[in-house]
Amino acid sequence: MKAAKTRFLAGAQAPCGDGVGQFWGAARALNSGGDPRPRKVAVQNFTDVGGGVCDSPAANAAAAEAQFTDVFNIIREGPQGAAEALGAVVQRRVRAELDNPIERAELSAVLDRAKALVKKTLDRFRAGFELQRP
């Protein structure tokens, strides 16, 4: 079974070549059970105000809009003391400078620190192996 699965996957990947589009086409085909044809997506039918099933895409869209407008605009009363609890939360300092684009000098400094840290970590790693050698 495992050998058959491996052969099937290799056969599915073979036509991909170097093309990204061909690769994703093969991936979609594998996810759909090996069938490269796209599947038809079933349309979810909503019910209108009277309770009947919508019979056109326009009526379906209008019913969905009304439904989700109602759902997302529900106003609920919070528990007693919620307003005081929210008011007691200390707001963190707003740092507007974080919205500024990064400068080349700042990026260079960060990369230099990262390179130094990687070198230091690799040196420690190598030293640990040298200590363990017989």
C-alpha positions, 0 to 999 in steps of 0.5 A: 500500500505504501509503495502504491501511494508513493508511486501515485504521488510521484506520478502526480508530481512528475508533470509539475516541472518547474512551473509554480502554477503546475505545482499548485494544480497538482496539489489541488488535484491531490487534495480533491482525490486526484481529480484535476477538474474543479468542483462545483460549490453548492450555494447556500440558500437563505430564507427570506423574511417570510420564511421561504427559501430564496429563489434567486442570487439577488434575493439570497444576497439581500437575505444574507445581508439582512441576516448578518447586519442583524447579527453583527449589530446586536447590542448586549448589556454588559454585566454589572460593574463592567464599565468600571472594570474597563475604566480601571484598565491602565492604557499603555503608552502609545508609541507612534514612532513604531509606525515610521518606516525602518531606516537603512542604518537601523536595519544594518544595526539589527542585522549586525547584532543578529550576525554577532549572536549567530557567530557566538552561538555557533562558536559555543556549539562547536566548542561543546563538540570539541570538548566531547571528542575522545 
